């Protein structure tokens, strides 16, 4: 592990830090080009599930009821300070921690500390853990207050110079029913499980006498920090690809002043694979995923400016979500990296993906990734 890793994410002179107001979910609340009656129904259905049974399979009352139940813990903590206009985990960092000790616990070495934090994180529910420095490029330039449509500069304590990045897997069987309201349960479970992990780990750090600020979608861009923390690579579908779970993960993070050692970014062939595999782009109903090479092109204001990467058209993506009244996840389901890598065949496959054999693997993968009927999930749950 190196002490100060350097980002491998390329930017040019047009680079601008991202304003949280331009996140597509925030835009769906204030931007008339995104907001619609379907948008309002999309959010309302997360509060009160549709009761009509005159719906396609996977979008019935029970599917929505389960999906909304998986979001319960996340929604509860998000709204814990709602009267102050906060949406914790989405536009605001969490502020539910109890005070810790005044004196700092002294560790034998930074390496021992780093190893221990990773062990504790996994005991508290984390599937993957990486450490990186707090790169100011990925910190939002401004924070957005949904309740008042207020935008203000995003200030973060300069002593919080390390970020613990956590990735938790989402349930594959649920994802395999995408698109459906049922598959949205995997997302809700992901957020709720992340919540338990980062709040508990943050409290452990605070109990040791250090600072910890738990964060989900708020404060900073998660994917670049996850890449710099060595958790995976960026993919054509705009998601993080991990070695163990592919794109089937939720990402959360903790900003801290613990003197942790940083991990290095990793490379295991994702860029080369995505360069010739267009399965996510072919399968995307609204055609929000690009068939082109990575570029500095900014599709719309919901993309960060001046970064070379594959960019997804968030406007097209979200409008499809709104039309379905649930999130989509098709690009996760069909991704060739969406496998159970505990199985030997898939372990071999991920190694071959970084060789010329990737061309054969892509053809073979056409036999996998088919949608599971939601009725099958309910029958075999």
C-alpha positions in Angstrom: 0.0 0.0 0.0 1.2 3.5 -0.8 0.6 6.4 1.5 -0.6 8.9 -1.1 -2.2 7.3 -4.1 -2.5 9.3 -7.3 -5.7 9.3 -9.4 -5.7 7.5 -12.7 -8.8 9.4 -13.8 -8.0 11.8 -16.5 -9.2 15.4 -16.6 -8.5 18.3 -18.9 -8.5 22.1 -18.6 -12.3 22.2 -18.7 -12.7 20.3 -15.5 -15.2 21.6 -13.0 -16.1 20.2 -9.6 -19.7 18.8 -9.6 -22.5 20.9 -8.2 -24.9 18.6 -6.2 -27.9 20.6 -7.5 -27.2 19.0 -10.9 -27.5 15.4 -9.7 -30.4 14.0 -11.7 -32.5 13.2 -8.7 -32.2 16.7 -7.4 -32.9 18.1 -10.9 -36.1 16.0 -11.0 -37.3 18.2 -8.2 -36.5 21.6 -9.6 -35.7 21.3 -13.4 -38.8 21.5 -15.6 -37.0 19.6 -18.4 -36.8 16.5 -16.1 -39.7 16.9 -13.7 -43.2 15.6 -14.8 -46.3 14.0 -13.5 -44.5 10.6 -13.9 -41.7 11.9 -11.7 -44.2 12.8 -8.9 -45.8 9.4 -9.2 -42.3 7.8 -9.1 -41.6 9.3 -5.7 -45.1 8.9 -4.4 -45.0 5.2 -5.1 -42.1 4.9 -2.7 -44.3 6.3 0.0 -47.5 4.4 -0.7 -47.1 1.3 -2.9 -49.6 0.9 -5.8 -52.4 -1.5 -4.9 -53.7 -2.4 -8.3 -53.1 -5.9 -9.4 -53.9 -5.0 -13.0 -50.2 -4.6 -13.7 -47.4 -6.6 -15.4 -45.6 -9.3 -13.5 -43.0 -7.7 -11.2 -45.0 -4.5 -10.8 -47.8 -5.7 -8.6 -48.9 -4.7 -5.1 -46.7 -7.2 -3.3 -43.6 -6.3 -5.4 -43.9 -2.6 -4.5 -44.7 -3.4 -0.9 -41.5 -5.4 -0.5 -39.4 -2.8 -2.4 -40.6 0.0 -0.1 -40.0 -2.2 3.0 -36.3 -2.6 2.0 -36.0 1.2 1.9 -37.5 1.7 5.3 -34.3 2.0 7.3 -32.7 4.3 4.8 -35.8 6.5 4.6 -36.1 6.7 8.4 -32.5 7.9 8.9 -32.7 10.2 5.8 -35.6 12.0 7.3 -34.4 12.0 10.9 -33.7 15.8 10.7 -36.2 16.5 8.0 -37.6 19.5 10.0 -34.3 21.2 9.5 -34.5 20.6 5.8 -31.9 17.8 5.8 -32.0 14.7 3.7 -29.1 12.7 5.3 -27.3 10.3 3.1 -28.6 12.0 -0.1 -27.9 15.7 0.2 -26.5 15.9 3.7 -23.9 13.9 5.6 -25.2 11.9 8.6 -25.4 13.6 12.0 -26.6 10.9 14.3 -23.3 9.9 16.0 -22.8 10.0 19.8 -19.8 11.8 21.3 -16.6 9.8 21.7 -13.6 10.1 23.9 -11.4 13.2 24.3 -8.1 11.4 24.1 -7.1 9.5 20.9 -6.3 5.8 21.0 -2.7 5.3 19.9 -2.0 2.4 17.5 1.3 0.6 17.1 1.6 1.7 13.4 -0.5 3.1 10.6 -0.4 -0.3 8.9 -1.8 -2.0 12.0 -4.5 0.7 12.2 -5.5 0.3 8.5 -5.6 -3.5 8.8 -7.8 -3.3 11.9 -10.2 -0.8 10.4 -10.7 -3.1 7.5 -11.4 -6.1 9.8 -13.8 -4.1 11.9 -15.6 -2.7 8.8 -16.2 -6.3 7.5 -17.4 -7.4 10.9 -19.9 -4.6 10.8 -21.2 -5.7 7.4 -18.9 -4.4 4.7 -18.2 -6.7 1.7 -15.3 -4.6 0.3 -13.2 -1.9 1.9 -10.6 0.4 0.5 -8.8 3.5 1.7 -7.9 6.7 -0.3 -7.0 10.3 0.4 -9.8 12.8 0.3 -9.3 14.1 -3.3 -10.8 17.6 -3.5 -11.7 17.0 -7.2 -14.5 14.7 -6.1 -16.0 16.8 -3.3 -19.1 18.6 -4.5 -18.6 22.3 -5.2 -22.0 23.1 -3.7 -24.6 21.3 -1.5 -28.3 21.4 -2.4 -31.1 21.7 0.1 -34.2 20.2 -1.5 -36.8 21.6 0.9 -35.8 25.2 0.2 -34.1 24.9 -3.2 -31.1 26.4 -1.6 -27.5 26.1 -3.0 -24.5 26.8 -0.8 -20.8 26.1 -0.9 -19.8 22.7 0.3 -17.3 22.9 3.1 -15.6 19.9 4.6 -13.2 19.8 7.5 -9.7 19.9 6.0 -8.4 17.5 8.8 -10.6 14.7 7.2 -7.9 13.8 4.8 -8.7 10.1 4.5 -11.8 8.3 3.0 -12.8 4.8 3.9 -14.8 3.5 0.9 -17.1 0.6 1.4 -18.9 -1.5 -1.2 -21.7 -3.9 -0.3 -23.1 -6.4 -2.8 -26.7 -6.2 -3.9 -28.8 -9.4 -4.0 -28.2 -11.1 -7.4 -31.5 -13.1 -7.4 -33.4 -9.8 -7.1 -31.3 -8.0 -9.7 -32.0 -10.8 -12.1 -35.7 -9.9 -12.2 -34.8 -6.4 -13.6 -36.7 -4.5 -14.8 -39.3 -4.8 -12.1 -40.3 -3.1 -8.9 -39.1 -6.3 -7.2 -35.6 -5.8 -8.5 -35.7 -2.3 -6.9 -35.6 -4.2 -3.6 -32.0 -5.0 -4.2 -31.2 -1.3 -4.3 -33.2 -0.6 -1.1 -31.5 -3.4 0.8 -28.2 -2.1 -0.4 -28.8 1.4 1.0 -30.1 0.1 4.2 -27.2 -2.4 4.7 -24.7 0.3 3.9 -26.3 2.6 6.5 -25.8 0.1 9.3 -22.2 -0.4 8.3 -21.0 3.2 7.9 -22.9 4.5 11.0 -21.5 1.7 13.2 -18.0 2.0 11.8 -18.1 5.8 12.2 -19.1 5.4 15.8 -16.2 3.0 16.4 -13.8 5.6 15.1 -15.4 8.3 17.2 -15.2 6.1 20.2 -11.4 5.9 19.6 -11.2 9.7 19.8 -11.0 10.5 16.1 -13.4 12.2 13.6 -15.7 10.3 11.3 -18.3 11.6 8.9 -20.5 8.9 7.4 -21.7 9.5 3.8 -23.7 7.9 1.1 -24.7 9.9 -2.0 -24.0 13.2 -0.2 -20.8 15.3 0.1 -18.8 13.7 -2.8 -18.8 11.5 -5.9 -18.6 7.9 -4.7 -17.4 6.1 -7.8 -14.1 8.1 -8.4 -13.2 7.6 -4.7 -14.0 3.9 -4.9 -11.7 3.6 -8.0 -8.9 5.5 -6.2 -9.4 3.2 -3.1 -8.7 0.2 -5.3 -12.2 -1.3 -5.2 -12.7 -1.6 -8.9 -12.7 0.0 -12.4 -15.1 2.3 -14.3 -17.3 0.6 -16.9 -19.3 1.6 -20.0 -22.5 1.5 -18.0 -21.2 4.3 -15.8 -20.8 2.0 -12.8 -18.0 0.6 -10.7 -17.0 -3.0 -11.6 -15.5 -4.9 -8.7 -13.6 -8.2 -9.0 -16.0 -10.1 -6.7 -19.4 -8.7 -7.4 -19.1 -6.9 -10.8 -21.4 -3.9 -10.9 -23.7 -5.3 -8.3 -22.7 -3.1 -5.5 -23.7 0.0 -3.5 -21.0 2.4 -2.4 -20.7 4.4 0.8 -17.9 6.2 2.5 -16.5 7.7 5.7 -14.4 10.8 5.9 -12.0 10.6 8.8 -8.7 12.0 10.3 -7.4 8.5 11.1 -3.8 8.2 9.8 -4.7 5.4 7.4 -2.5 4.0 4.6 -4.0 4.3 1.2 -4.7 1.5 -1.3 -3.7 1.7 -5.0 -6.1 1.8 -7.9 -6.4 -1.6 -9.6 -6.7 -2.8 -13.2 -8.1 -6.3 -14.2 -9.2 -5.7 -17.8 -12.6 -3.9 -17.4 -11.7 -1.1 -19.8 -10.5 -3.5 -22.5 -13.6 -5.7 -22.0 -16.0 -2.8 -22.1 -14.3 -1.5 -25.2 -15.6 -4.4 -27.3 -18.7 -5.4 -25.2 -21.8 -3.3 -25.8 -24.2 -5.6 -24.0 -25.4 -2.9 -21.5 -25.8 -0.3 -24.3 -27.6 -2.8 -26.5 -30.0 -3.7 -23.6 -30.7 -0.1 -22.4 -34.4 0.7 -23.3 -33.9 4.5 -23.4 -30.5 4.3 -25.1 -28.9 6.2 -22.3 -25.6 4.2 -22.5 -23.0 5.2 -25.1 -21.6 2.9 -27.8 -18.7 5.4 -28.3 -15.2 5.4 -26.8 -14.5 7.1 -23.5 -14.3 10.9 -24.1 -14.4 14.3 -22.4 -17.9 14.9 -23.8 -20.4 16.2 -21.3 -23.9 15.0 -22.3 -25.8 17.3 -20.0 -25.4 19.1 -16.7 -25.8 15.9 -14.8 -22.4 14.7 -16.0 -19.2 16.0 -14.5 -17.3 18.3 -16.8 -13.8 17.7 -18.0 -13.3 14.0 -17.2 -12.5 11.4 -19.8 -14.8 8.4 -19.3 -17.9 6.7 -20.6 -20.8 8.9 -19.8 -24.4 7.9 -19.3 -27.3 10.2 -20.3 -28.8 10.6 -16.9 -31.9 12.4 -18.3 -32.9 9.5 -20.5 -32.1 7.0 -17.7 -34.2 8.8 -15.1 -37.1 9.4 -17.4 -37.3 5.7 -18.1 -37.2 5.1 -14.3 -40.1 7.5 -13.9 -42.1 5.7 -16.6 -41.6 2.4 -14.8 -42.2 3.9 -11.4 -39.1 2.2 -10.1 -35.4 2.0 -10.8 -34.2 -0.1 -13.7 -30.9 -2.1 -13.1 -31.0 -3.8 -16.6 -27.5 -2.7 -17.2 -26.4 -4.4 -14.0 -28.3 -7.6 -14.8 -26.9 -8.1 -18.3 -23.3 -7.1 -17.5 -21.0 -10.0 -18.1 -19.3 -9.1 -14.8 -22.6 -9.8 -12.9 -21.6 -13.3 -11.9 -21.2 -15.3 -8.7 -17.4 -15.3 -8.6 -17.3 -17.9 -5.9 -17.9 -20.4 -8.7 -14.7 -21.8 -10.3 -16.0 -21.3 -13.9 -16.5 -17.6 -13.3 -13.2 -17.2 -11.5 -11.5 -18.6 -14.6 -13.7 -16.3 -16.8 -12.7 -13.1 -15.0 -9.0 -14.0 -15.5 -9.6 -14.7 -19.2 -11.4 -11.4 -19.6 -8.1 -9.6 -19.4 -6.7 -11.7 -22.4 -7.5 -12.0 -26.1 -10.0 -14.8 -25.0 -12.4 -11.9 -24.0 -13.8 -12.1 -27.6 -14.9 -15.7 -27.0 -16.2 -14.9 -23.5 -18.5 -12.1 -24.9 -20.1 -14.6 -27.3 -20.5 -17.2 -24.6 -22.0 -14.7 -22.3 -25.0 -14.2 -24.7 -26.3 -17.4 -23.2 -26.4 -15.8 -19.7 -27.9 -12.8 -18.1 -31.5 -13.6 -19.1 -34.2 -12.0 -17.0 -35.7 -14.2 -14.2 -39.4 -13.9 -14.0 -40.5 -12.2 -10.7 -43.0 -15.0 -10.2 -40.0 -17.5 -10.1 -38.4 -15.4 -7.4 -41.5 -15.4 -5.3 -41.9 -19.2 -5.8 -38.3 -19.9 -4.9 -37.7 -17.3 -2.2 
